[in-house]
Amino acid sequence: MIVPDSVVQPFYLTGSPEHSQPLIRGRLVRIFDPVSAIFARHDYPDIVSGLCAETVALAGCLAATLKFDGVFTVQAKGNQLVKTLFADVTSDGHIRAYASFDEDGIAGKTLNSPAQIDGLLGEGYIAFTVDQDASVSGEKAHRYQGIVELAGGTLGDSATQWFRNSEQLATSVMTIAVKTEAGWVASALMLQKIAEQGGDLSENISEIGAGRLDAIDEDDLWQTSTILQHSIRTHELTDTDLSASDILFRLFHAHGVHIQTPLQLIDKCRCSDEKVEMMLAGLSAEQRASVADETGRLVVNCEFCKAERIYDLTSFQD
């Protein structure tokens, strides 16, 4: 068995193979080994791993709709069994994630996918944040954040609500995560109408013309495309014999699907010895002493990759 690459696959629909004007943009995410590696380290209950894996797929999907150099973050906060879901992806495709939850309360809960967040997160919000890398973007580096209440039954529903509120663009987002014999698979599929003036497809598409094509009923195309989107089967998304482009052609071959350049997703944490040492050096002597153990050691564990770093109090001088 050959596991396909874990990628965000951008695409667009023109309405029919005879047309070239992009009318709907889309993103298909499938993540195999990277999410398996992440949740093998965390050892969460399956229901938490599945929900967090969906968050990773959602982060990859939404990040690929933006042009940025830095980090895109999805963070959900709830007031029930699952307190926090956190996933981020860099513009280079490096992903990481973690969750916090009520261990006693979550015990015995079974995984459904897509996960129903109302019974797990309850009331709360989901935040989408872009942190630009100042070393790359310079004066253009800013932090952008959008927040929306947890809405609907799934993470995809909340993301759809965010787009509806922030960009007033018809958008449909679905997420799914399943545990197979080979490990975890997380997936997301997004469709979005392109604005009348022409949307930013994150690609230079030479076929885009000056006008729109009257021959295509765009409302009908949108309705049909979203029906096809939700017709996809779990076994198709997890089938290692199918590539992302295979799935898209199966779904949208009659509606002018055009495949763009994919972004590979990699399990890679951004923690480092240098960052941890700078953080510890920035604390006062009293602060460092308050978190040291009885032997004078400072033990720092990364919440994401679980790397453990140990320092001695005597190695820091104020």
JOKA-V962680 format. One record per residue. N is the residue number from 1. OMEGA is omega in whole degrees, -180 to 180 (NA if undefined). D_CENTER is the distance of its C-alpha to the mean C-alpha in Angstrom with 2 decimals. Layout:
BEGIN
N&OMEGA&D_CENTER + N&OMEGA&D_CENTER
END
This chain:
BEGIN
1&177&25.92 + 2&180&23.74 + 3&180&19.99 + 4&179&18.36 + 5&173&16.08 + 6&-172&12.36 + 7&160&11.24 + 8&-179&9.63 + 9&176&12.87 + 10&177&13.91 + 11&172&17.00 + 12&-179&19.36 + 13&179&22.11 + 14&180&25.66 + 15&177&27.23 + 16&-180&29.45 + 17&-178&30.10 + 18&-177&33.01 + 19&-178&31.04 + 20&-179&29.06 + 21&178&27.86 + 22&180&24.06 + 23&179&23.69 + 24&173&20.16 + 25&180&17.08 + 26&175&14.27 + 27&173&11.16 + 28&179&11.02 + 29&168&8.55 + 30&-177&10.44 + 31&-176&10.12 + 32&-174&13.50 + 33&-179&15.23 + 34&-180&12.53 + 35&175&11.23 + 36&180&14.95 + 37&-180&15.95 + 38&-173&13.68 + 39&169&15.03 + 40&178&18.45 + 41&-175&18.75 + 42&179&17.81 + 43&176&19.92 + 44&167&18.54 + 45&-175&20.06 + 46&-178&18.43 + 47&178&17.52 + 48&178&15.55 + 49&-180&13.94 + 50&179&12.98 + 51&179&11.53 + 52&177&9.60 + 53&175&8.47 + 54&178&7.31 + 55&177&5.33 + 56&180&3.83 + 57&178&3.85 + 58&179&3.16 + 59&178&1.64 + 60&-179&3.46 + 61&-176&5.33 + 62&179&6.32 + 63&-177&7.00 + 64&175&9.09 + 65&-174&11.11 + 66&170&12.42 + 67&-179&15.06 + 68&171&14.89 + 69&-177&15.95 + 70&-173&14.35 + 71&173&11.20 + 72&-174&8.40 + 73&168&7.74 + 74&179&6.78 + 75&178&9.96 + 76&178&11.87 + 77&180&15.59 + 78&-178&18.01 + 79&178&21.73 + 80&-172&22.17 + 81&178&21.37 + 82&-175&17.80 + 83&-176&18.06 + 84&167&14.75 + 85&-176&11.14 + 86&174&9.44 + 87&174&6.49 + 88&-179&6.66 + 89&178&6.89 + 90&177&10.34 + 91&175&11.92 + 92&177&13.35 + 93&178&10.30 + 94&-175&10.82 + 95&173&8.30 + 96&-175&9.55 + 97&169&9.51 + 98&178&12.40 + 99&169&13.94 + 100&-171&17.40 + 101&177&19.50 + 102&-174&23.11 + 103&-179&24.14 + 104&-177&27.35 + 105&-176&26.04 + 106&-177&23.17 + 107&178&25.66 + 108&178&26.59 + 109&-178&23.75 + 110&-176&22.60 + 111&168&19.22 + 112&179&18.68 + 113&0&15.80 + 114&-176&14.24 + 115&177&14.95 + 116&-170&17.21 + 117&-176&16.09 + 118&179&19.48 + 119&-179&21.32 + 120&179&18.95 + 121&-177&17.66 + 122&179&20.52 + 123&180&20.91 + 124&-177&18.65 + 125&173&16.02 + 126&-176&12.40 + 127&178&12.00 + 128&-171&9.96 + 129&172&11.51 + 130&174&12.38 + 131&179&14.78 + 132&178&16.88 + 133&-177&18.71 + 134&-179&22.33 + 135&179&23.74 + 136&-173&22.33 + 137&178&22.34 + 138&-177&25.50 + 139&180&26.74 + 140&-177&23.88 + 141&178&21.43 + 142&176&20.33 + 143&180&17.85 + 144&-180&16.42 + 145&172&15.08 + 146&-177&14.81 + 147&177&15.41 + 148&177&16.05 + 149&174&17.66 + 150&-174&16.10 + 151&180&17.47 + 152&-175&18.13 + 153&-172&17.61 + 154&174&13.88 + 155&178&10.48 + 156&178&10.56 + 157&180&13.94 + 158&178&13.00 + 159&177&10.58 + 160&178&13.55 + 161&179&15.88 + 162&179&14.29 + 163&-179&14.79 + 164&-178&18.19 + 165&-170&19.23 + 166&-175&18.12 + 167&-179&18.71 + 168&177&20.97 + 169&177&19.55 + 170&-175&19.49 + 171&176&15.91 + 172&-177&14.83 + 173&173&11.42 + 174&178&11.45 + 175&179&9.41 + 176&174&11.39 + 177&180&11.91 + 178&177&15.42 + 179&-180&17.59 + 180&177&20.00 + 181&-179&23.04 + 182&-178&21.28 + 183&-178&18.34 + 184&170&14.87 + 185&177&12.99 + 186&-177&9.51 + 187&173&9.08 + 188&178&8.08 + 189&-177&10.80 + 190&170&11.38 + 191&180&14.89 + 192&175&16.34 + 193&176&19.99 + 194&-177&21.10 + 195&-177&23.32 + 196&-178&27.04 + 197&-178&27.35 + 198&-175&24.81 + 199&175&21.15 + 200&-177&19.45 + 201&-178&18.11 + 202&178&17.12 + 203&171&19.95 + 204&-175&23.72 + 205&-175&24.78 + 206&-176&28.56 + 207&-176&29.00 + 208&-179&28.06 + 209&-177&31.38 + 210&-177&32.89 + 211&177&33.16 + 212&-172&31.40 + 213&-180&32.87 + 214&-176&34.96 + 215&-179&35.25 + 216&173&31.77 + 217&-172&31.35 + 218&177&27.91 + 219&178&27.73 + 220&178&28.75 + 221&-180&26.22 + 222&-179&23.40 + 223&180&24.71 + 224&-178&25.22 + 225&-180&21.82 + 226&175&20.00 + 227&178&22.48 + 228&178&21.75 + 229&-176&17.97 + 230&176&18.64 + 231&-177&21.34 + 232&-178&19.22 + 233&179&20.13 + 234&-177&18.21 + 235&176&20.59 + 236&-179&19.75 + 237&-177&16.04 + 238&-177&17.20 + 239&-178&20.28 + 240&176&20.45 + 241&180&23.23 + 242&173&21.09 + 243&177&19.07 + 244&180&16.33 + 245&175&19.20 + 246&-179&21.45 + 247&-178&19.32 + 248&178&19.08 + 249&175&22.81 + 250&-176&23.57 + 251&-165&21.93 + 252&-174&22.92 + 253&-178&25.82 + 254&-174&28.23 + 255&173&26.20 + 256&-180&26.12 + 257&179&22.77 + 258&-177&22.32 + 259&179&19.96 + 260&-176&18.74 + 261&-179&17.86 + 262&173&14.77 + 263&180&12.62 + 264&179&12.77 + 265&-173&10.18 + 266&174&12.25 + 267&-178&12.54 + 268&179&14.19 + 269&-179&14.88 + 270&178&16.36 + 271&-180&19.17 + 272&176&22.69 + 273&-177&26.32 + 274&-179&26.97 + 275&-180&24.39 + 276&-180&25.64 + 277&177&29.24 + 278&179&28.82 + 279&-180&27.40 + 280&179&30.34 + 281&180&32.83 + 282&177&31.79 + 283&174&32.88 + 284&179&36.54 + 285&-180&38.75 + 286&179&38.93 + 287&178&35.17 + 288&-179&34.86 + 289&-177&37.80 + 290&-179&36.31 + 291&178&33.28 + 292&177&35.31 + 293&-174&36.58 + 294&179&40.30 + 295&180&40.78 + 296&179&39.42 + 297&172&36.14 + 298&-178&32.81 + 299&-178&30.07 + 300&178&26.52 + 301&177&23.66 + 302&-180&20.09 + 303&-175&17.85 + 304&-173&15.04 + 305&178&17.10 + 306&176&20.26 + 307&180&22.46 + 308&178&25.77 + 309&-175&27.87 + 310&180&31.43 + 311&177&33.68 + 312&-180&37.22 + 313&-176&38.28 + 314&-178&41.15 + 315&180&38.92 + 316&178&38.08 + 317&179&40.79 + 318&NA&40.86
END
